[in-house]
Amino acid sequence: MRLRDMQKIFQAPILLLFLLTLLPVSSVLGKIGDPRPLTVGHLRYESHRHTVWATDIGTKKVLWKTGIPMSYYKGEVDPRLERDIQWNIIIFFKLKGKILFVTNSKGEMFKLDSVTGKLLKKAVEEGKK
């Protein structure tokens, strides 16, 4: 057996092992994604978990940041499941006029003033998106 053939025999399992070690990391990162930023004009609206903020794209200055008062988990915590897949996080933005509608993973909808970030009220349209 030539040296080149032996190198191929050793390289294949090492490459496979490397790829298998990356799979768990990529699946975890995919579970709890934030919604895509919403860009309107020179403003970008973003969120992470329970916080929403607006950024001026030109200056990269955060104009406001607002915490959304919602329950941390989607109901009762199931000890058999990983906690991060049970988190109640912001999943969707929609802008109508000057009102930014924010929807969480439980289906609760909140209204924010898109200029000031002030929480206007929780909408009662749970389950509707």
FIKOLVO-768504 format. One line per field, with one value per residue (C-alpha): residue number from 1; residue in one letter; z, y, x. Coordinates in Angstrom, 3 decimals. Example, Ala and Ser with C-alpha at 12.3 -4.5 7.8 and 13.67 -1.06 7.14 Angstrom:
2
nr <- (1,2)
rest <- (a,s)
c3 <- (7.800,7.140)
c2 <- (-4.500,-1.060)
c1 <- (12.300,13.670)
! end
This chain:
129
nr <- (1,2,3,4,5,6,7,8,9,10,11,12,13,14,15,16,17,18,19,20,21,22,23,24,25,26,27,28,29,30,31,32,33,34,35,36,37,38,39,40,41,42,43,44,45,46,47,48,49,50,51,52,53,54,55,56,57,58,59,60,61,62,63,64,65,66,67,68,69,70,71,72,73,74,75,76,77,78,79,80,81,82,83,84,85,86,87,88,89,90,91,92,93,94,95,96,97,98,99,100,101,102,103,104,105,106,107,108,109,110,111,112,113,114,115,116,117,118,119,120,121,122,123,124,125,126,127,128,129)
rest <- (m,r,l,r,d,m,q,k,i,f,q,a,p,i,l,l,l,f,l,l,t,l,l,p,v,s,s,v,l,g,k,i,g,d,p,r,p,l,t,v,g,h,l,r,y,e,s,h,r,h,t,v,w,a,t,d,i,g,t,k,k,v,l,w,k,t,g,i,p,m,s,y,y,k,g,e,v,d,p,r,l,e,r,d,i,q,w,n,i,i,i,f,f,k,l,k,g,k,i,l,f,v,t,n,s,k,g,e,m,f,k,l,d,s,v,t,g,k,l,l,k,k,a,v,e,e,g,k,k)
c3 <- (0.000,-0.959,1.406,-0.479,-0.044,3.668,4.065,2.428,4.752,7.804,6.455,5.762,9.366,10.768,8.424,9.298,13.026,12.594,10.731,13.341,16.131,14.342,13.969,17.619,17.667,14.511,15.680,18.992,17.259,14.969,17.762,19.326,16.523,16.791,14.130,11.100,11.578,10.078,8.089,7.193,5.680,7.825,10.859,11.751,14.385,16.096,19.114,21.326,23.713,25.429,24.247,21.126,19.907,17.023,15.407,13.037,10.187,9.154,12.577,14.044,17.155,19.181,19.437,21.997,23.722,25.294,27.350,26.548,29.704,28.867,30.620,30.339,29.395,27.058,29.913,32.266,32.129,30.948,32.726,29.949,27.318,27.020,28.566,25.578,23.299,25.910,26.091,25.136,22.755,20.218,16.835,14.563,13.838,11.752,11.248,10.562,10.397,13.542,15.490,15.741,16.403,18.265,18.505,20.836,20.545,22.637,20.091,22.350,20.476,21.856,20.394,20.567,19.402,16.605,17.224,21.015,21.759,24.402,25.090,24.181,25.251,24.934,22.148,23.014,19.740,21.185,18.670,15.656,13.614)
c2 <- (0.000,3.356,6.285,8.364,5.627,5.415,9.179,9.007,6.191,8.305,11.598,10.356,9.317,12.467,14.648,12.723,13.075,16.822,17.247,15.258,17.458,20.537,19.192,19.621,23.200,24.196,22.637,24.529,27.823,27.268,26.681,30.133,32.602,36.224,37.617,39.243,42.950,45.182,48.076,51.033,54.072,54.933,52.925,49.297,47.551,44.531,42.315,39.726,37.653,40.263,43.514,45.565,48.510,50.949,51.967,54.838,53.075,56.144,56.962,53.423,55.047,53.165,55.547,53.607,50.241,48.735,45.588,43.680,42.480,38.890,35.570,34.014,30.506,29.298,28.074,25.333,24.245,20.661,19.249,16.646,19.347,21.774,25.138,27.256,25.689,26.577,30.260,32.788,35.120,37.778,36.128,38.749,42.507,44.425,48.174,49.863,53.626,54.643,51.528,48.637,45.360,42.818,39.181,36.587,32.802,32.432,34.523,37.578,40.862,44.132,47.627,50.074,53.656,53.242,56.722,56.621,52.892,53.454,50.383,51.415,48.322,44.594,43.662,41.032,39.177,36.185,33.457,35.723,36.898)
c1 <- (0.000,1.372,1.786,-0.790,-3.437,-2.738,-3.149,-6.571,-7.600,-6.708,-8.079,-11.616,-12.467,-10.877,-12.940,-16.101,-15.422,-14.847,-18.151,-20.062,-18.728,-20.090,-23.637,-24.718,-23.390,-25.234,-28.509,-28.375,-27.693,-30.666,-33.181,-33.404,-33.024,-34.039,-36.366,-34.785,-34.198,-36.886,-35.423,-37.619,-35.937,-32.930,-34.134,-33.532,-35.661,-34.079,-34.607,-33.000,-35.104,-37.331,-35.759,-36.525,-34.448,-34.264,-30.987,-30.267,-28.470,-26.474,-25.037,-25.295,-26.736,-29.333,-32.290,-34.297,-34.382,-37.512,-38.022,-41.195,-43.005,-43.822,-43.505,-40.065,-41.242,-43.989,-46.179,-45.061,-41.431,-41.006,-37.917,-37.501,-36.859,-33.999,-34.853,-33.858,-36.471,-39.099,-38.166,-40.789,-38.956,-39.845,-40.351,-41.940,-42.060,-44.553,-44.737,-48.087,-47.795,-45.936,-46.892,-44.428,-46.238,-44.107,-45.209,-43.707,-43.549,-46.731,-48.643,-48.952,-48.773,-47.434,-47.632,-44.737,-44.452,-41.900,-40.460,-39.999,-40.086,-42.749,-44.883,-48.419,-50.297,-50.487,-52.863,-55.468,-55.017,-53.156,-52.512,-52.967,-50.010)
! end
